[in-house]
Amino acid sequence: MPMRPQSLKEAVERIIAGEEERIPIAEFLDEFYLRHGKTAEQQAMIADPPPVLGRQPLDAYVGAIGEHLVRRWGLPTIPSWVEDEGRFLDTPFWVDDLQLMKPILLRDSPIAFRRRLIFTEFEPLRRGRFPVEAPGFTDSSF
């Protein structure tokens, strides 16, 4: 069994190699959360630009992940690669397409997702290993 991705770049490379999208991303997030409080290690996990796949909304989602993890967990630097043109959508994408949920998702989507026109829940990257709290976390900080 291969090790879990140690960076977001590696997770995307595994998708390119044929793994189902959700698995390497989820495994990357588990590894990221295991390093909670180790700012330099977490920053390094998102520093290198993942390849752009040419598949939307996945490319925008990867950009949102990189930006959101910095904002949500108080890391020092948002990587410049998250601003690449291919990391944004031209039309809105609703994670849950139920019409009644759209106002809630519009309200709750973190800024890294909203600015890419991805509308999702308040904690879109929650996992079983999700840390209980982040120092200095406030609703408006991301």
Backbone bond lengths (Angstrom), bond angles and torsions (degrees), N, CA, C in turn:
res aa  C-N    CA-C-N  psi(-1)  N-CA   C-N-CA  omega(-1)  CA-C   N-CA-C  phi
1 M - - - 1.458 - - 1.525 109.11 -
2 P 1.349 118.08 123.02 1.458 119.92 -179.85 1.526 111.56 -67.49
3 M 1.330 115.57 154.70 1.461 120.79 176.55 1.526 109.94 -65.99
4 R 1.309 114.78 156.87 1.460 119.00 175.74 1.530 109.81 -68.58
5 P 1.325 117.09 152.83 1.471 119.81 179.05 1.531 110.81 -57.53
6 Q 1.314 115.48 135.29 1.456 121.47 -179.62 1.530 112.35 -97.28
7 S 1.330 115.36 0.57 1.470 120.18 176.99 1.530 108.03 -153.34
8 L 1.321 114.95 161.34 1.466 119.26 176.04 1.524 109.84 -66.06
9 K 1.317 116.79 -35.32 1.463 120.98 176.20 1.530 110.48 -58.63
10 E 1.321 116.53 -45.98 1.466 120.20 179.51 1.523 111.25 -63.95
11 A 1.323 117.83 -37.50 1.465 120.78 178.43 1.525 110.21 -60.92
12 V 1.337 117.03 -44.20 1.468 120.61 179.65 1.530 110.47 -67.90
13 E 1.308 117.37 -37.30 1.470 120.11 177.17 1.530 110.96 -61.65
14 R 1.323 116.64 -34.43 1.467 119.99 176.92 1.528 111.33 -69.40
15 I 1.306 116.62 -33.92 1.468 120.17 175.32 1.523 108.93 -64.64
16 I 1.321 116.90 -43.76 1.467 121.15 177.61 1.525 110.22 -59.21
17 A 1.342 116.20 -36.86 1.466 121.05 -178.95 1.532 112.59 -75.49
18 G 1.340 116.88 -4.26 1.455 119.53 173.49 1.515 116.56 114.55
19 E 1.332 118.42 -0.76 1.466 118.98 177.41 1.522 110.09 -71.56
20 E 1.319 115.69 149.54 1.467 121.10 176.67 1.526 109.08 -61.76
21 E 1.321 117.81 133.61 1.458 123.90 -172.24 1.521 114.75 -47.29
22 R 1.291 116.74 -48.19 1.468 119.79 -171.16 1.525 113.44 -68.32
23 I 1.327 118.12 -27.53 1.468 120.57 -173.92 1.527 112.40 -70.50
24 P 1.334 120.21 -55.42 1.464 117.53 179.91 1.528 113.60 -64.38
25 I 1.325 117.60 -31.45 1.461 119.31 177.55 1.525 110.26 -67.87
26 A 1.313 117.27 -44.48 1.462 120.50 178.04 1.525 111.15 -62.35
27 E 1.317 116.66 -42.38 1.464 120.04 179.31 1.525 111.27 -65.91
28 F 1.336 117.22 -38.69 1.461 120.29 175.27 1.528 110.02 -59.95
29 L 1.330 117.14 -46.64 1.463 120.27 -179.50 1.526 111.23 -60.47
30 D 1.325 117.69 -40.36 1.465 120.27 176.40 1.532 110.62 -58.23
31 E 1.324 116.60 -45.55 1.466 120.44 179.31 1.529 110.81 -64.32
32 F 1.319 116.34 -41.25 1.463 120.64 179.00 1.532 110.31 -60.74
33 Y 1.320 117.50 -45.81 1.458 121.01 -177.88 1.527 112.56 -70.89
34 L 1.320 117.69 -27.98 1.468 120.04 174.97 1.527 111.33 -62.96
35 R 1.307 116.56 -22.71 1.463 121.52 -179.70 1.532 112.33 -98.05
36 H 1.316 117.20 18.66 1.465 121.67 179.97 1.526 110.11 -52.11
37 G 1.320 115.47 129.34 1.458 120.88 -179.37 1.524 113.28 91.79
38 K 1.318 117.29 -9.96 1.469 121.80 177.77 1.533 107.09 -103.88
39 T 1.315 114.05 76.90 1.457 121.96 -171.08 1.523 113.27 -53.83
40 A 1.323 118.23 -47.26 1.465 120.70 -177.22 1.524 111.04 -62.46
41 E 1.328 117.13 -40.13 1.469 120.45 179.30 1.522 110.84 -66.87
42 Q 1.330 116.87 -43.62 1.456 120.04 178.87 1.526 111.03 -64.40
43 Q 1.320 117.20 -41.65 1.463 120.60 179.14 1.528 110.15 -60.99
44 A 1.322 116.99 -41.51 1.466 121.12 -179.98 1.524 111.72 -64.26
45 M 1.318 117.50 -28.95 1.467 121.54 -177.98 1.529 112.97 -70.08
46 I 1.322 116.94 -17.98 1.469 120.35 -179.80 1.528 112.27 -119.28
47 A 1.328 117.63 1.92 1.470 121.41 -173.79 1.529 113.16 -68.79
48 D 1.321 117.94 -43.79 1.465 120.87 -176.07 1.521 110.83 -79.06
49 P 1.329 117.24 134.57 1.464 119.66 -177.81 1.524 112.87 -68.23
50 P 1.322 116.63 123.89 1.468 119.33 172.68 1.524 109.96 -67.89
51 P 1.326 117.58 150.41 1.467 119.10 176.80 1.529 110.85 -60.95
52 V 1.323 115.41 145.62 1.465 120.55 172.61 1.524 106.09 -84.33
53 L 1.327 115.86 125.62 1.455 121.70 -174.91 1.527 113.65 -84.57
54 G 1.330 115.83 -20.15 1.455 118.75 -173.57 1.519 111.17 76.32
55 R 1.329 115.88 21.78 1.470 122.33 -180.00 1.521 108.55 -125.26
56 Q 1.328 114.47 112.03 1.457 119.38 176.09 1.520 109.17 -100.39
57 P 1.298 120.58 144.08 1.457 128.25 11.33 1.537 114.62 -88.07
58 L 1.322 118.79 4.99 1.465 120.78 -175.54 1.526 112.60 -59.95
59 D 1.320 119.00 -44.34 1.465 120.21 -179.53 1.530 111.12 -61.42
60 A 1.315 117.41 -40.91 1.464 120.90 177.55 1.531 110.22 -67.29
61 Y 1.310 116.88 -39.28 1.466 121.23 179.10 1.525 110.63 -61.75
62 V 1.311 118.12 -41.77 1.469 121.53 178.54 1.532 109.57 -62.89
63 G 1.327 117.36 -41.93 1.462 119.93 175.86 1.515 111.93 -61.41
64 A 1.322 116.23 -41.61 1.461 120.51 178.59 1.527 111.03 -64.06
65 I 1.321 117.36 -39.42 1.467 120.67 178.28 1.528 109.41 -59.68
66 G 1.337 116.81 -50.68 1.460 119.82 -178.64 1.511 112.84 -57.88
67 E 1.317 116.89 -45.83 1.465 120.67 179.96 1.520 111.74 -69.58
68 H 1.312 116.90 -44.91 1.463 120.68 -176.19 1.523 112.23 -63.02
69 L 1.321 117.53 -40.86 1.463 119.20 -179.32 1.529 111.16 -61.06
70 V 1.321 117.04 -37.53 1.472 120.20 177.11 1.520 110.17 -65.03
71 R 1.327 116.19 -49.93 1.468 120.21 -178.09 1.527 111.82 -64.59
72 R 1.311 116.75 -45.94 1.467 121.49 -173.81 1.521 112.77 -68.05
73 W 1.347 116.43 -36.22 1.457 118.90 -173.92 1.524 112.99 -109.93
74 G 1.331 116.44 13.44 1.463 120.85 171.52 1.518 114.66 66.36
75 L 1.330 116.89 34.38 1.460 119.62 177.10 1.532 109.25 -75.03
76 P 1.315 117.97 158.40 1.471 119.52 -171.91 1.523 116.48 -73.41
77 T 1.340 119.11 -30.33 1.463 119.20 -170.55 1.521 112.43 -137.93
78 I 1.329 115.36 127.12 1.465 120.03 170.82 1.520 106.81 -78.76
79 P 1.337 118.67 122.57 1.467 119.87 -177.64 1.528 111.23 -63.38
80 S 1.318 116.29 142.85 1.460 120.62 -177.12 1.524 112.83 -65.21
81 W 1.332 117.59 -25.81 1.470 119.62 -177.05 1.519 112.39 -63.55
82 V 1.338 118.29 -21.90 1.473 119.67 -178.27 1.528 111.83 -68.96
83 E 1.341 117.20 -13.80 1.462 121.53 -179.65 1.523 112.72 -92.46
84 D 1.319 118.34 -1.13 1.465 120.66 178.66 1.523 110.41 -57.46
85 E 1.302 116.14 142.26 1.467 122.43 -177.87 1.530 112.65 -53.27
86 G 1.323 117.10 -37.22 1.459 121.18 -179.38 1.518 114.47 -70.91
87 R 1.333 116.73 -4.73 1.467 122.01 179.87 1.524 112.26 -95.40
88 F 1.333 117.01 14.09 1.463 121.82 -179.13 1.522 110.07 -131.12
89 L 1.329 116.00 149.50 1.461 122.14 176.80 1.522 110.51 -95.91
90 D 1.323 115.92 156.62 1.461 121.93 174.58 1.525 111.54 -95.23
91 T 1.329 115.95 -23.53 1.462 120.88 179.46 1.521 109.29 -129.16
92 P 1.321 117.81 148.70 1.460 120.99 -177.45 1.527 113.06 -61.13
93 F 1.312 114.82 145.90 1.461 122.98 175.32 1.520 107.12 -125.39
94 W 1.312 115.48 124.29 1.459 121.66 -179.38 1.520 108.07 -104.37
95 V 1.328 116.61 120.53 1.461 120.92 -179.19 1.517 110.27 -60.50
96 D 1.316 116.82 -39.49 1.455 121.86 176.79 1.524 105.98 -119.68
97 D 1.313 118.16 113.78 1.455 121.47 -171.47 1.531 114.32 -85.03
98 L 1.308 117.85 16.80 1.460 119.68 175.72 1.526 109.18 -70.70
99 Q 1.317 116.71 125.35 1.462 121.32 -175.25 1.530 112.75 -56.08
100 L 1.321 117.17 -38.39 1.458 120.00 -177.87 1.531 112.49 -70.92
101 M 1.318 117.62 -20.01 1.462 121.33 -179.55 1.529 112.52 -84.63
102 K 1.301 118.46 -18.96 1.465 120.76 -173.10 1.533 113.61 -56.07
103 P 1.337 120.73 -44.20 1.472 118.60 178.30 1.535 112.49 -62.55
104 I 1.312 116.76 -35.35 1.468 120.33 179.53 1.526 110.39 -69.75
105 L 1.321 116.89 -44.31 1.460 120.48 179.42 1.529 110.61 -66.23
106 L 1.308 117.59 -37.14 1.461 121.56 176.92 1.530 110.19 -61.33
107 R 1.304 116.14 -42.50 1.463 121.64 179.84 1.525 112.24 -70.94
108 D 1.328 117.35 -41.47 1.460 121.21 -169.71 1.528 115.77 -89.74
109 S 1.304 118.28 -17.07 1.466 120.53 -176.32 1.525 111.38 -60.43
110 P 1.329 117.91 127.52 1.464 120.28 175.87 1.535 110.88 -62.06
111 I 1.316 116.32 154.62 1.460 122.07 -173.76 1.522 112.74 -56.14
112 A 1.322 119.25 -38.53 1.470 121.19 -179.03 1.527 111.14 -60.83
113 F 1.314 116.93 -30.32 1.466 121.40 178.55 1.529 110.62 -86.34
114 R 1.333 116.44 -45.04 1.472 120.37 -178.49 1.514 112.62 -58.36
115 R 1.337 117.42 -42.91 1.462 119.08 -177.44 1.518 112.70 -68.81
116 R 1.332 116.50 -13.40 1.469 121.67 174.26 1.527 111.66 -99.93
117 L 1.333 116.21 5.34 1.460 123.90 -179.20 1.527 112.35 66.90
118 I 1.330 115.92 30.29 1.462 121.71 173.59 1.523 106.39 -105.79
119 F 1.317 115.73 122.31 1.459 120.29 -176.59 1.522 109.56 -112.66
120 T 1.317 114.47 122.62 1.454 121.84 -169.92 1.520 110.54 -147.57
121 E 1.301 117.28 -173.87 1.457 121.74 179.79 1.528 111.71 -75.43
122 F 1.321 116.75 172.61 1.461 124.58 -177.09 1.532 112.80 -61.14
123 E 1.324 118.47 -38.77 1.472 123.40 179.19 1.526 108.91 -120.16
124 P 1.327 117.95 73.10 1.464 120.45 -172.70 1.528 115.01 -68.50
125 L 1.332 117.83 -15.82 1.465 120.46 -177.37 1.529 112.31 -110.04
126 R 1.294 116.19 23.75 1.465 121.68 -179.89 1.527 109.93 -66.12
127 R 1.320 115.19 138.29 1.466 122.81 178.78 1.518 108.12 -140.56
128 G 1.324 116.60 172.31 1.457 121.11 177.27 1.520 112.53 -59.41
129 R 1.325 117.46 -31.14 1.459 121.98 -179.84 1.531 112.43 -91.94
130 F 1.306 116.70 12.14 1.462 122.17 -178.17 1.526 110.10 -59.25
131 P 1.340 117.93 125.65 1.469 119.76 178.20 1.523 111.37 -61.14
132 V 1.301 115.25 149.86 1.459 120.73 -176.97 1.521 111.43 -64.80
133 E 1.314 117.29 -41.48 1.460 119.36 -179.57 1.522 110.10 -153.66
134 A 1.298 114.39 160.51 1.473 120.09 175.58 1.521 107.54 -114.38
135 P 1.322 117.95 135.59 1.457 119.75 177.57 1.516 110.58 -58.11
136 G 1.318 116.03 133.41 1.453 120.68 177.38 1.519 114.72 72.85
137 F 1.307 118.64 12.73 1.457 122.07 -177.89 1.518 110.80 -71.42
138 T 1.324 115.68 131.85 1.460 122.21 170.87 1.527 107.46 -138.14
139 D 1.299 116.04 157.32 1.462 120.68 -179.85 1.529 112.13 -55.63
140 S 1.324 117.23 -36.56 1.458 120.31 -175.16 1.524 113.02 -83.27
141 S 1.333 118.23 -6.63 1.461 119.69 -175.59 1.501 113.83 -76.47
142 F 1.321 117.25 -9.94 1.470 118.22 177.36 1.474 109.69 -143.44
